Amino acid sequence: MEKNVHTFIGCDCEYDEAKIVLFGAPYDSTTSFRPGTRFASSAMRNESFGIETYSPYQDKDLLDVNVFDSGDLELPFGNPEGALRDIQSRTSEILDDGKVPCMIGGEHLVTLGAVRAVAEKYPDLHIVHFDAHADLRDDYLGVKESHACVLHRCWDIVGNGKIYQFGIRSGDRDEFKFAKEHTFMEKFGFFRLDSIVKKLQGKPVYFTLDLDVLDPSEFPGTGTPEAGGVTFKELMFAVEEVAKLNIVGFDVNELSPVYDQTGRSTALACKLLREILLYFYK
């Protein structure tokens, strides 16, 4: 796998040396409100050079760890299943080489491609999900492969008791009913996250972060902003807690930089990705 010409800051080691491999999934063809997440990965690479590689939160530096940026996939717009196959293939390649995949979306549907690959390698896979939206619809306007259905499709793979959702504050009635029967859902924040982390010790975990879990006053650059979200500091503490788990794959998605001309949403996403990479690096 060749190094991308333009990398996220500090993520420019050689592939053979890497423990984490980053790639972009610039796809937003099923977005139900405001498109634009296809531009997230390239915007984050560009803006990442506005932050430091060093984290004062952790006293760690991206220059001291081995993360490889393989660039963006070229995904077929208008063909969700084709895009998911490409994402699954790249994720499987990374896993087969004994490395941890880190994907930058893209709309949240892209998570399904990665989860398909990770679940093949780790049949006892559990999923920790931070989001404003439940994403548990069985279909959206008759389409089952939609960003509004991604966690339901993941449930099709992992089954009951394997999905843990936090920060959820939006969804239709049937989604919340489904959650009561099939997933663990903590509405509005990260309460009880510590108890879930204790429960999941030693199990393979995929972590998916939809950035609209943040309040739009801090993170307006997203396609479906939802009032009542968490703060950056609250999210940081929650990510630190998740880092205690055996993370076998993860993603950050739903930045839509075109809706925040100040650039603060992209800057926040870059800083958060730096911290996640350092927290999850083993």
PyMOL commands that set and color helices and strands:
alter all, ss='L'
color gray80, all
select helices_A, chain A and resi 15-17+37-50+62-64+80-96+110-121+150-158+173-182+193-199+211-213+232-242+257-259+264-280
alter helices_A, ss='H'
color red, helices_A
select strands_A, chain A and resi 20-25+54-55+60-61+67-72+100-105+126-130+163-168+184-187+204-210+246-253
alter strands_A, ss='S'
color yellow, strands_A
deselect
rebuild
show_as cartoon
